[in-house]
Each structure stands twice: as structure tokens, then as C-alpha cells.
Amino acid sequence: RAAFGGMGIGLSYRLLDRAAHGVGLAISAAPSWTRVEDDSGEPVNGFGSEFAIASDVNLVPNMLVGVINVSYEPETSKSRLDGTWSRQSTLGLSAGLMARLSKNFFAGLEARYLRQYDTMDLSAFAGQAVYLGPTVSVTLSENTWLTFGWSTQVAGRANGEDGALDLTNFDRQQGSLAFGVSF
């Protein structure tokens, strides 16, 4: 079966430009609306957003960039089958290094630490996970770019469970593909 999953938009504002200041700083919000629950496929009316503060610094000018990001992702949804509500949130901290391999191509490594909560106010801890993986970024033109990342959970634990990974709250592997336009 196939279903229309929902819509979202990502908005960001650059407070500091790395090219001009040596340090970059941006804030972003990515609100979304969903019609289908990710794991079960159940029909829902879901609302969420990702709020982030992203920073980057030239460690070696025009060669090596360091990145640190902090994120908060609250989500709420109501089942269209039985009317029950679900609320959760995720806090994230990520760090990475990217090296310029050519004029428009960067490649690097990213580490992410995520904490899942069963509430939006961070009062009910559900689990945590650590991810590690490669990332690449390609500048397509002066105003457009493409990034790709793939990471594997290397450590974690769900609240109240034993094991070396948290596969209750988090996927074993995660991937991302983003296309951006600056204007």
C-alpha cells in the first residue's frame, strides 16, 4: 500500500557566515505535518518540528571544517483510528569534521548523540543512542548544495532494557539526503 505521508518545510537563518567570520552560526526550524505513523503505518494527524542551532568553524582555512549542532524535536499525533494521543521529543547533539577534497566537494565523519523522551517536556526518558558515519557535501552552484549522510548506531540503551543498542526508540541505521537553496 501507498499513502501520502505529509508535508514539511525547513527554514533557517544564518546569524554568522563562516566565509566572512571564520565561524558560522545558524538557527533553523522545520515544522511538519504527517498523516501516517512512521513505524506502524497507522493513520494519524501528527505535528512536529525540528529546532536546531548549527555552528561550524574553519579549523584549517579552505581545507578542514568542524561542525557542532544541537537539536530539539517535539512531536505529537492523534490516531485517526481510536483517537489516542502520542507525544514524544528527541534531543540531539552532533559533531563532525569535513575535509575539502576538491573545489566543490567535502567529505567527512559525523557522530550524533540522541536522547528520546515519551513527553514533549523532557520529563520521561525513553532511551539514547550514539551514531557514527560518513557525510558528503557538494556545492552545485553559488546558491545550491546537496548533502548526504549515512550513520550506524554504535551504542545505546532503551530505558529499562538490557543490550548494547537502543533499537526500541531508534533505527539501527539512519540516512539523510538534503538539497538546499540559499536566497
C-alpha positions as CSV (number, residue, x, y, z in Angstrom):
1,R,0.0,0.0,0.0
2,A,1.0,3.6,-0.5
3,A,-0.2,6.7,1.2
4,F,0.5,10.4,1.2
5,G,2.7,10.8,4.3
6,G,2.5,14.5,5.0
7,M,4.4,17.8,4.4
8,G,7.2,19.7,5.9
9,I,9.4,22.7,5.3
10,G,12.8,23.7,6.6
11,L,13.7,27.3,7.3
12,S,17.0,28.5,8.5
13,Y,18.6,31.9,9.2
14,R,22.4,32.4,9.1
15,L,23.5,34.6,12.0
16,L,27.2,34.4,11.2
17,D,28.8,33.5,7.8
18,R,31.8,31.2,8.1
19,A,33.4,32.6,5.0
20,A,33.3,36.1,6.4
21,H,33.9,35.5,10.2
22,G,35.7,32.1,10.3
23,V,32.8,30.8,12.4
24,G,29.3,30.1,11.1
25,L,26.2,30.1,13.2
26,A,22.6,29.4,12.1
27,I,19.2,28.7,13.6
28,S,16.6,26.6,11.9
29,A,13.0,25.3,12.3
30,A,11.5,22.5,10.3
31,P,7.7,22.2,11.0
32,S,5.9,19.1,9.6
33,W,2.5,17.6,9.4
34,T,2.1,13.8,9.0
35,R,-0.8,11.6,8.1
36,V,0.9,8.2,8.6
37,E,2.8,6.9,11.7
38,D,6.3,6.1,10.7
39,D,6.7,2.7,12.4
40,S,3.2,1.1,12.2
41,G,1.7,2.8,9.2
42,E,-1.4,3.7,11.3
43,P,-3.4,6.8,10.0
44,V,-2.7,9.8,12.3
45,N,-2.8,13.5,12.4
46,G,0.7,14.4,13.5
47,F,2.5,17.6,14.1
48,G,6.1,18.2,14.9
49,S,9.2,20.3,14.3
50,E,12.9,20.2,14.5
51,F,14.6,23.2,16.0
52,A,18.4,23.5,15.7
53,I,21.4,25.6,16.4
54,A,24.2,24.8,13.9
55,S,27.7,26.1,14.2
56,D,30.8,25.5,12.0
57,V,34.4,26.7,12.1
58,N,37.3,26.7,9.7
59,L,39.9,24.6,11.5
60,V,42.2,24.8,8.5
61,P,41.1,27.6,6.2
62,N,39.5,26.3,3.0
63,M,40.5,22.7,3.9
64,L,39.0,21.4,7.2
65,V,35.7,22.4,8.8
66,G,34.5,21.4,12.2
67,V,30.7,21.3,12.9
68,I,28.6,21.2,16.2
69,N,24.8,21.1,16.1
70,V,22.2,21.0,18.9
71,S,18.6,20.0,18.1
72,Y,15.2,19.6,19.8
73,E,12.4,17.7,18.0
74,P,8.9,17.7,19.7
75,E,6.2,15.6,18.1
76,T,2.5,14.9,18.8
77,S,0.0,12.8,17.0
78,K,-3.6,11.7,17.3
79,S,-4.7,8.3,15.9
80,R,-7.4,8.6,13.3
81,L,-8.5,5.0,14.3
82,D,-9.1,5.3,18.1
83,G,-8.4,9.0,18.9
84,T,-5.5,8.3,21.3
85,W,-2.7,10.9,21.6
86,S,1.0,10.3,21.5
87,R,3.7,12.8,22.4
88,Q,7.5,12.4,22.3
89,S,10.6,14.5,21.8
90,T,14.2,14.0,20.9
91,L,17.3,16.0,22.0
92,G,20.4,15.7,19.8
93,L,24.0,16.7,19.8
94,S,26.2,16.1,16.8
95,A,29.8,16.9,15.9
96,G,31.7,16.3,12.7
97,L,34.7,17.1,10.6
98,M,34.7,17.7,6.9
99,A,37.7,18.0,4.6
100,R,37.7,19.7,1.2
101,L,38.6,17.1,-1.4
102,S,38.0,19.3,-4.4
103,K,36.7,22.8,-5.2
104,N,33.0,21.8,-4.6
105,F,33.2,18.5,-2.7
106,F,33.6,17.9,1.0
107,A,33.7,14.5,2.8
108,G,33.9,13.7,6.5
109,L,32.7,11.9,9.5
110,E,29.8,12.7,11.9
111,A,29.0,11.5,15.4
112,R,25.5,12.0,16.9
113,Y,24.1,11.5,20.4
114,L,20.3,11.3,20.7
115,R,18.0,11.1,23.7
116,Q,14.4,10.1,23.3
117,Y,11.6,11.1,25.7
118,D,8.0,10.0,25.9
119,T,6.9,13.5,26.5
120,M,7.5,16.9,24.9
121,D,8.8,18.5,28.1
122,L,11.7,16.0,28.5
123,S,10.3,14.5,31.8
124,A,10.0,10.8,30.8
125,F,13.3,9.4,29.5
126,A,12.8,6.6,27.0
127,G,16.3,5.8,25.6
128,Q,19.5,7.0,24.0
129,A,21.7,6.2,21.0
130,V,25.1,7.1,19.5
131,Y,25.5,7.1,15.7
132,L,28.7,7.3,13.7
133,G,29.0,7.6,9.9
134,P,30.3,9.4,6.8
135,T,28.8,12.5,5.3
136,V,29.5,14.3,2.0
137,S,28.5,17.8,0.7
138,V,28.6,19.0,-2.9
139,T,28.2,22.6,-3.9
140,L,26.2,22.6,-7.1
141,S,26.2,26.4,-7.8
142,E,26.7,29.6,-5.8
143,N,23.3,29.2,-4.2
144,T,22.6,25.4,-4.2
145,W,24.1,22.4,-2.4
146,L,23.4,18.8,-1.8
147,T,24.4,16.8,1.3
148,F,24.2,13.0,2.1
149,G,24.9,11.2,5.3
150,W,24.7,7.6,6.5
151,S,25.2,6.5,10.0
152,T,25.0,3.4,12.1
153,Q,24.0,3.1,15.8
154,V,27.2,2.1,17.6
155,A,25.9,2.4,21.2
156,G,22.7,3.0,23.1
157,R,20.2,1.7,25.5
158,A,16.4,1.9,25.9
159,N,15.2,2.8,29.4
160,G,14.7,-0.4,31.5
161,E,16.2,-2.7,28.8
162,D,19.5,-4.5,28.6
163,G,21.6,-4.5,25.4
164,A,24.3,-2.6,23.6
165,L,21.9,-0.7,21.3
166,D,18.5,1.1,21.6
167,L,16.5,-0.5,18.8
168,T,13.2,0.2,20.6
169,N,13.4,4.0,20.1
170,F,15.9,4.4,17.3
171,D,16.7,2.7,14.0
172,R,19.9,0.7,13.6
173,Q,20.9,2.9,10.6
174,Q,19.9,6.3,9.5
175,G,20.4,8.2,6.2
176,S,19.7,11.7,5.1
177,L,19.7,13.5,1.8
178,A,19.2,17.2,1.6
179,F,19.0,19.7,-1.2
180,G,19.4,23.3,-0.3
181,V,18.9,26.7,-1.9
182,S,20.2,29.9,-0.4
183,F,18.4,33.2,-1.2
